[in-house]
Amino acid sequence: MADFLPLLEREGEAMARAAVAAGPDAEVPTCPGWRVRDLVLHLGNVHRWATRYLVERRTAFVRVGAERVPDEALAGWLRAGLAVLLDELAAAPKDLECWTFLKGSPSARHFWARRQTHETAVHRMDAELAAGLRPGPVEPWRAADGVAELLTGFHGRARSRVRSERQLTLRVRAVDVPAADWLVRITEAPPRAEAAGDGPADCEISGPAAGLYAALWNRLGYGEAGVEVRGDAAVAGLWRSLSGI
């Protein structure tokens, strides 16, 4: 978990800076209908929501809060909430028991550090795009971890909308991270991601892990992210149209 905390701190600061550069009224192109103030309020409330589980040891779901602050206080409010979250993650016991919602983490403490790092990184990209900036890079190992969380965690749940009446296979391959290679089976049931073998797939999406991270979370187009699509491009299009979280 220790690897995530400095990354979470860095992503939060980059998010705050990008939000200030964009201004509260700027539209967020990757979150239709949102302006930067909505983006900052969402992330700040999610940070505070995560902190409640750590502090109160809650074992059941609670709703994300809807705290609002004046525009001029947004960046400071975001930083303050993140600072508390970081402190509580650092202080949380290894055997912490509280509510989580995805599989794949060795502990609740690790889950919240990992999840909030990716949550913050993706919304940092949103803020940078709102400011007219090219989203900053993500380390290959962390990008691959975020792709794994998306494929095996979020889209392994019943609420995933990625479905097809005809069985399809999508291979996702990071060219710069060993073993970051998945085969996603898309059917009428929730998608199932597994380690890719040598067999064929209907479509393959490949490229640097950071590009896959931005493209599969729908923050950049495949070409913009330096990702190559081979085979049936309609499968890649289906992912893009139905995979929003």
C-alpha positions as CSV (number, residue, x, y, z in Angstrom):
1,M,0.0,0.0,0.0
2,A,2.9,2.3,0.7
3,D,3.5,2.8,-3.0
4,F,0.1,4.3,-3.5
5,L,0.2,7.1,-0.9
6,P,2.8,9.4,-2.5
7,L,1.1,8.8,-5.8
8,L,-2.3,9.7,-4.4
9,E,-0.8,12.9,-2.9
10,R,0.8,13.8,-6.2
11,E,-2.3,13.1,-8.2
12,G,-4.4,15.2,-5.8
13,E,-2.1,18.2,-6.1
14,A,-2.0,17.9,-9.9
15,M,-5.8,17.8,-9.9
16,A,-6.0,20.9,-7.8
17,R,-3.6,22.8,-10.0
18,A,-5.4,21.8,-13.2
19,A,-8.7,22.8,-11.7
20,V,-7.4,26.3,-10.8
21,A,-5.9,26.6,-14.3
22,A,-9.2,25.6,-16.0
23,G,-11.4,27.8,-13.7
24,P,-14.7,26.6,-12.0
25,D,-16.9,27.4,-15.0
26,A,-14.9,25.4,-17.6
27,E,-16.7,22.6,-19.2
28,V,-15.3,19.1,-18.6
29,P,-15.4,17.4,-22.1
30,T,-15.0,13.9,-20.6
31,C,-17.9,14.3,-18.2
32,P,-20.8,15.7,-20.2
33,G,-22.9,18.3,-18.3
34,W,-20.2,18.9,-15.7
35,R,-18.1,22.0,-15.1
36,V,-14.9,22.0,-13.2
37,R,-16.6,23.0,-10.0
38,D,-18.8,19.8,-10.3
39,L,-15.7,17.7,-10.9
40,V,-13.8,19.1,-7.8
41,L,-16.9,18.7,-5.6
42,H,-17.4,15.2,-6.8
43,L,-13.8,14.2,-6.0
44,G,-13.6,16.0,-2.7
45,N,-16.8,14.4,-1.6
46,V,-15.5,11.0,-2.7
47,H,-12.3,11.5,-0.7
48,R,-14.3,12.4,2.4
49,W,-16.6,9.4,1.8
50,A,-13.6,7.0,1.7
51,T,-12.2,8.6,4.8
52,R,-15.5,7.7,6.7
53,Y,-14.9,4.0,6.2
54,L,-11.3,4.3,7.5
55,V,-12.2,6.4,10.5
56,E,-15.6,4.9,11.5
57,R,-14.8,1.3,10.5
58,R,-18.1,1.1,8.7
59,T,-18.9,-2.3,7.3
60,A,-21.9,-1.3,5.2
61,F,-22.4,1.1,2.3
62,V,-23.1,4.8,3.0
63,R,-23.9,7.4,0.4
64,V,-21.3,9.8,-0.9
65,G,-21.9,13.2,0.7
66,A,-22.9,16.4,-1.2
67,E,-21.0,19.1,0.6
68,R,-20.7,22.3,-1.4
69,V,-18.2,25.2,-1.1
70,P,-17.7,28.5,-2.8
71,D,-15.8,28.6,-6.0
72,E,-12.9,30.5,-4.5
73,A,-12.4,27.8,-1.8
74,L,-12.6,24.7,-4.1
75,A,-8.9,24.0,-4.4
76,G,-8.2,24.5,-0.7
77,W,-11.2,22.3,0.2
78,L,-10.0,19.5,-2.1
79,R,-6.5,19.6,-0.7
80,A,-7.8,19.6,2.9
81,G,-9.9,16.5,2.3
82,L,-7.1,14.7,0.6
83,A,-4.7,15.5,3.4
84,V,-7.1,13.9,5.9
85,L,-7.6,10.8,3.7
86,L,-3.8,10.4,3.4
87,D,-3.3,10.7,7.1
88,E,-6.0,8.1,7.8
89,L,-4.7,5.7,5.2
90,A,-1.2,5.9,6.7
91,A,-2.5,5.4,10.2
92,A,-5.0,2.6,9.4
93,P,-4.1,-0.9,10.8
94,K,-3.2,-3.6,8.3
95,D,-6.1,-5.7,9.6
96,L,-8.6,-2.9,9.1
97,E,-12.1,-4.2,8.5
98,C,-14.5,-2.0,6.6
99,W,-16.7,-2.0,3.6
100,T,-15.2,-2.3,0.1
101,F,-16.8,-2.9,-3.3
102,L,-14.2,-4.6,-5.6
103,K,-12.3,-7.8,-5.4
104,G,-8.6,-8.1,-6.0
105,S,-7.1,-6.2,-3.0
106,P,-5.3,-8.0,-0.2
107,S,-6.8,-5.8,2.5
108,A,-9.4,-3.1,3.0
109,R,-6.6,-0.6,3.7
110,H,-4.9,-1.5,0.4
111,F,-8.3,-1.3,-1.4
112,W,-9.0,2.3,-0.4
113,A,-5.4,3.5,-1.1
114,R,-5.5,1.9,-4.6
115,R,-9.1,2.9,-5.4
116,Q,-8.6,6.5,-4.4
117,T,-5.3,6.8,-6.3
118,H,-7.0,5.7,-9.5
119,E,-10.1,7.8,-8.8
120,T,-8.0,10.8,-8.4
121,A,-5.7,10.1,-11.4
122,V,-8.7,9.7,-13.8
123,H,-10.3,12.9,-12.6
124,R,-7.0,14.7,-12.7
125,M,-7.0,13.9,-16.4
126,D,-10.5,15.3,-16.6
127,A,-9.3,18.6,-15.1
128,E,-6.3,18.8,-17.4
129,L,-8.5,18.3,-20.4
130,A,-10.9,21.0,-19.2
131,A,-7.9,23.3,-18.9
132,G,-6.9,22.5,-22.5
133,L,-3.9,20.5,-21.4
134,R,-2.6,17.1,-22.5
135,P,-3.2,14.7,-19.6
136,G,0.0,14.0,-17.8
137,P,1.5,10.5,-17.8
138,V,0.9,7.6,-15.4
139,E,3.7,5.2,-14.5
140,P,3.4,1.9,-16.5
141,W,3.0,-0.4,-13.5
142,R,0.3,1.9,-12.0
143,A,-1.5,2.3,-15.4
144,A,-1.5,-1.5,-15.8
145,D,-2.9,-1.9,-12.3
146,G,-5.7,0.6,-13.2
147,V,-6.5,-1.3,-16.3
148,A,-6.7,-4.5,-14.2
149,E,-9.0,-2.8,-11.7
150,L,-11.3,-1.7,-14.5
151,L,-11.4,-5.0,-16.4
152,T,-11.5,-7.5,-13.5
153,G,-13.1,-5.3,-10.8
154,F,-15.6,-2.7,-12.2
155,H,-16.6,-4.7,-15.2
156,G,-16.7,-8.0,-13.3
157,R,-19.8,-6.7,-11.5
158,A,-23.4,-7.2,-12.5
159,R,-23.9,-3.5,-13.1
160,S,-21.5,-3.5,-16.1
161,R,-23.3,-2.4,-19.2
162,V,-20.8,-4.0,-21.6
163,R,-22.9,-6.8,-23.0
164,S,-23.4,-8.5,-26.4
165,E,-26.0,-11.0,-27.7
166,R,-23.2,-12.5,-29.8
167,Q,-20.1,-13.7,-27.9
168,L,-17.1,-11.4,-28.5
169,T,-13.5,-11.5,-27.4
170,L,-11.4,-8.4,-26.7
171,R,-7.7,-8.7,-26.0
172,V,-6.1,-5.9,-24.1
173,R,-2.3,-5.9,-24.1
174,A,0.2,-3.5,-22.6
175,V,3.4,-3.6,-24.5
176,D,5.6,-2.2,-21.8
177,V,4.5,-4.2,-18.7
178,P,5.1,-8.0,-18.5
179,A,2.0,-10.1,-18.0
180,A,-0.3,-7.1,-18.5
181,D,-2.3,-9.0,-21.1
182,W,-6.0,-9.8,-20.7
183,L,-8.7,-11.6,-22.8
184,V,-12.1,-10.1,-22.1
185,R,-15.1,-12.3,-23.0
186,I,-18.2,-10.2,-23.8
187,T,-21.5,-12.0,-23.7
188,E,-25.0,-11.3,-22.3
189,A,-23.5,-11.7,-18.8
190,P,-21.0,-9.4,-17.2
191,P,-17.7,-9.3,-19.0
192,R,-15.1,-11.9,-17.8
193,A,-11.4,-10.9,-18.0
194,E,-8.7,-13.5,-17.7
195,A,-5.0,-13.8,-18.5
196,A,-4.7,-13.9,-22.3
197,G,-3.4,-17.0,-23.9
198,D,-2.1,-17.5,-27.5
199,G,-5.6,-17.9,-29.0
200,P,-7.2,-15.4,-31.4
201,A,-9.5,-12.6,-30.3
202,D,-12.1,-10.7,-32.3
203,C,-10.3,-7.4,-31.5
204,E,-7.0,-6.5,-29.9
205,I,-6.2,-3.2,-28.3
206,S,-2.5,-2.8,-27.6
207,G,-0.1,-0.1,-26.6
208,P,1.8,1.5,-23.7
209,A,0.0,0.8,-20.4
210,A,-0.5,4.6,-19.8
211,G,-2.2,4.8,-23.2
212,L,-4.5,1.9,-22.4
213,Y,-5.3,3.5,-19.0
214,A,-6.4,6.7,-20.6
215,A,-8.3,5.0,-23.5
216,L,-10.1,2.3,-21.6
217,W,-11.2,4.8,-18.9
218,N,-12.5,6.8,-21.9
219,R,-10.4,9.9,-21.2
220,L,-8.6,9.8,-24.6
221,G,-9.5,8.3,-27.9
222,Y,-7.5,5.2,-28.9
223,G,-5.4,7.0,-31.5
224,E,-4.9,10.0,-29.2
225,A,-3.6,7.6,-26.5
226,G,-1.2,5.9,-28.8
227,V,-3.2,2.7,-28.7
228,E,-3.5,0.4,-31.7
229,V,-6.8,-1.4,-32.6
230,R,-6.5,-4.6,-34.6
231,G,-9.3,-6.8,-35.9
232,D,-13.0,-6.0,-35.6
233,A,-13.0,-2.3,-34.6
234,A,-16.7,-2.5,-33.7
235,V,-15.7,-4.5,-30.6
236,A,-13.4,-1.6,-29.5
237,G,-16.3,0.8,-30.3
238,L,-18.7,-1.3,-28.2
239,W,-16.3,-1.0,-25.3
240,R,-16.1,2.7,-25.7
241,S,-19.8,3.3,-25.9
242,L,-20.9,1.0,-23.0
243,S,-18.0,1.0,-20.5
244,G,-18.4,4.3,-18.8
245,I,-18.2,4.1,-15.0
